[in-house]
Amino acid sequence: MADLTGLVQGSSVRVRVPASSANIGPGFDSIGLALGIWDECMATVTAEPGLRIDVAGEGAHEVPRDGLNLIHRSMVAAWQELQVQIPDGLHLSCRNAVPHCRGLGSSATSIVAGVVAAQGLCDIATGSAQAGDGFDHAFTNNLAAALEGHPDNSSASVFGGMTVSWTDDAVPGQIHTVPLEVSPQVIPLVFVPEAKLSTASARAVLPAQVSHGVAARNSGRAALLVQAVTARPDVLLAATREWLHQEQRRPAFPDSMALLDLLRGRGHAAVISGAGPSVLVLTTPAGLPDARAQGDPAVWKVLQPGIPDTGASLQWRRS
């Protein structure tokens, strides 16, 4: 068993993780998109025993600063999986840019940050820290999906770009992910409201079963979405049509659905981002000006974050 209790005090790792949008229309619980909004966390081994957490930026007044903190909980889960003894003293310094409870993957971002940071400190302890991206992507992808409950948000934050994920048929809990090369013509536009919505609340209203016909229509559009995002942006509107989750949750975010209806009525590929209430539009340079103009600036903060082609990153600093 590896032992982190002897790590040199002052050793630290810095992790950056991008936001993500999940579900992406018909891609429910399987297709995710990384967004160029970044959370950062510095994890430092300290001489003083115990846990200290500083948080700045988004959610600074809401994020727990004790053992309930999601980054720390994810670090502990990773250390348990890796069978290592954790350091006696730890300081987490977090700077958040990803809006919380808006459907932009803030929970998945924290989980990925914790799993990556835990591996980084293990690398320092074992002397295996080296140049490169510095962490096991498959391990991170599997554990983050298990902690999150579904893989679309977390996989996009791990790998960047757009990702398609599925569960292994033979190995329970084994997640596989294929990153897609997004066409440079595809531009994400995000409409973020002040209102918040928890993922649990949004998912609670979804039906337990759907008909065979609904499943067939949705699967066809999910297949088309892959082609649209990688090579055929001209079919994005059709490719983002879905039947599984948005209309069923209309009462939970009526303003978001009203904006979605307006945008789609004008020919823009708008979807609810993750569990909502943010609205994501996949547009092109030609459609961007009109899409931006549809959101009331008094209600919606409009972001054009870009799509990073890489996901989480790790840097080491030995004391």
N, C-alpha and C positions, 0 to 999 in steps of 0.2 A: 504493500500500500504506500503510495506517495504521501509525503508529509509537507504541508504548507506552513506548519507552525514555525519552521526555522527560516522562513523567507527573510531576507535582509530588510529591515525596517526602511521604508522609503521606496522600496520597489513598487512600481506601478504599471498599469496598462491604461491606454486610452482607446476607447471604442467609439466609432461613429456608425449610426444605423439610419437608413432612410425610411421615411414614411411609406405607406402602401395603401392602395385601394383594392378591396377584395370583391369577390362575386362577379363584377364586371358584366352586368346584364345576365346572359344565360349561363355564365360560368360559376354558378353557385357552389361555394366551398371548394373550388378547384382552380380558378384562374385569378391571379393577383398581378398587380402592377405597382412597381416601385415608383415613388415620387420624390423629387429632389428637395425634400424638407428633412432636415437632419437633427436627430437627437445625439448628444454626446455624453459620455460618462468616463470619468477618470477614477479608477479603483486603485487605492494605495494601501499598502501594508503599514500599520502604525505600531509604535512602541506601546501606546496605551491600549489595554485590552478593551474589547467591546466594539460596537458599531456606531459610526457617526456618518450622517447623510446630509449633504447640502443640495438644495434644488433651486435652480433659477429658471425663469422663462415660463413656458406653458405649464399650467397645473401646479405651479410652485406652492400655492397655498392649500392644495388638496392632496398632494402626494405624501404617503406615510413616510416618516423618518425613523422608523424602527424596523423590526424584523418582518413586518407586513409589507414592506416596500417590495414591489414586484421585481425590480432588478436584483435585489439581494436574494429574494426567494428563488429566483431563477439561477443565481450563482450557486446557492446551496444545493438545488436540485442537480445541477451539472456536477458539482463535486461529489455528490452521492453516487451518481452514475459512474463517475471516474474513479470512485473509491479512494478519495483523498481526504486527509484531515485538514480542516480549514484553518486559516491563520487566526491567531488570538485577537488581533486588532485590525480593523478595516475601516477605511474612510472612502465613501463614495461622493464624488462631486459631479452633479448632473446638470446639464444645460439643455433644456427641452425647447424645441421649436415646433414639434408636431402637436396640433390641437388635440385636446382630450375629448373623448366621447362625441366625436364628430364623424366617425366612420373612416378615419384615416390611419388606422392601425397603431394607435399609441400604445396599446397593451402589447401587441406583438413586437413593437419596436423595443419596449422595455425588456421583454422576455429574451429576444435575440441578443440585446446588449449584455444581459446578465450571463447568458450561456457562453458568449464569446469572451467576456472578461474573465470568467472562471477558468477557461482554457488558457488564456494568456498568462495568468498568474501561475498556473501549473507549468507552463513552458519555462518561465523564469526559474522556478524551483528545481526543475530537472535539467536546466541548462540547454534546452532545445529551442529556445527562442531564436528565430532567424529571419532573414529578409523574406518578403512575400506577404501573402494575405494572412498567414499565420494561425489559421484555425481550421478545424475539421468541419467542412461544410455539411457533409452527410450527417455527422453527429449532431451538429447544431440544428439542421433542418428537422431531424426526427424529434429531438427533445423539445424544440420550440413548438412544433405542431402538437405534440402531446400536451404541453402545458397550456397552449392557447385553445386547444379543442378542435381546431381545423387548420389545414396547412396553407391556405391561399395568402393570407396576410403575411405570415412569418416567412414563407418561402421567397416572396418577393423582396422582403427586407434582407434575407440572407444572400440572395444571388443577384438582385437588381434586375432591371428590364421587366418584361412580362414573363410570368411563370405559369406552367400547367403542372398540377400535382395530383397524385393518386396514391392509394394505399395498396401495398403488395397483397396479392391474392393468397400467398402461402405463409407470409410472415406477419402476424398481427402487429399493428403499430409501425410497421416499416413504411416510411414515406419515400416516394420517388418524385423527383421534380425535373422538368425539362425547361430551361430558360429559352425564351424566344427572342430573336433579333427583331426588334420593333422597327418598322419603316421610319426613316427620318421625316416623312411627311405627316406622321401622326403626332399631334400636339395635345397634351392633357390640359384641361382647364377645370379648376375646382371652385365651386361656389360653396363657401363655408358660412353657415348662419351662426348667430350667437347661441341659439338653442342647442342643448345637448341631449343625447339619448344613449342609454346603456345598451350594449349588445344583447344582454339577457332580455331586456324588455322588448327589443325589436324582434328577437327570434321566438319569443313566447307565443306570438300570434300566428306562426306559420302552421299550416296543416300537417298532420302526420303522414298523409298519403296523397298522391296525385294520380290522375288517370293515365293509362297507357298512351292515349293520344296527346296529352299535355307533355308527357316525358319525351315523346317522339319529336314534337315540334321544338321543344327546348334543346334537345341534343343536336338537331340539325343546325340551329343558330349558333350553338357553342362551337361546332366544327367550323362554321363560316367565320366566326370571330377570329380564330387563329389565322385564317387566310387574310382577313381584312386588316388586321394589325400588322402583319408581316409584309404583305405585298399588295393588297387591294383596298386602300383607304376609301375608295369610292363606294364600297358596300358596307361601311361602318354602321349606317343607320339600321339597315336590315339585320346586321350581325349582332347588334346590341338589344334586339327585341327578346323579351323573356316572359315566362309564364309561372315561375316558381316562387317568387318572393317579394316583388316590389308592390304589386297591386294589393296583395294580402295585408301589407303593412301601411297602406295609405292613411288610415286613421292615426297612426303613430307620428307621422310627419306630413300633414296635409300641405304645408307651404312648400316643402321639398317636392312633393308630387305635382303640385301646381306648376312649379318652375320646370320640372321634367316634362310635363305635358306641353308647356309653351315651347321649350327648346325642340322637342321632337316634332312638334307641329310645324316648326320652321326648318326642319330637315337636319337637325343636329343630333348626333349620337350621344344622347344624355342617358345616364344611369344613376341610380342611387349608389353612392360610394360606401362599400362595406355594409354595415348595419344602419347607415345614415346618421344624421340627417343631411350631410353634405351631398352635393350633386356633382358628379364627374361628367365632363364632356370630352369625348375623343374627337378632335376636329383636325383640320388641315390649315395651312397658311391662308387659303382662300376663304375658308369659313370662319376663321378666328375672330375678325372684327364684329361680325353680326352675333356670334355666340356670346362674346363678352358683353354686348350691349343689352342682353336680355335680363340680366340680374339687377334688381333695384339696389344701388349702392348703400341705401339706408338699411337694408336687410341682409345683404350678402357681401362678404369679403371675397373678392375674386383673386385666385392665385393661378399663376402659370409656372408650375414648379419644374417642368421638364421631367424626363425619364432617365435616371442614372443607369448606365449599363453595368455598373458594379454595385454590390450591396454592402453589407457590413464590412468594416475595416478595423484592423487591430495594430496598435503600436506599443512597443515595450519600452520601459525605462528602468534600468537597474540602478539601485542606489549606489 
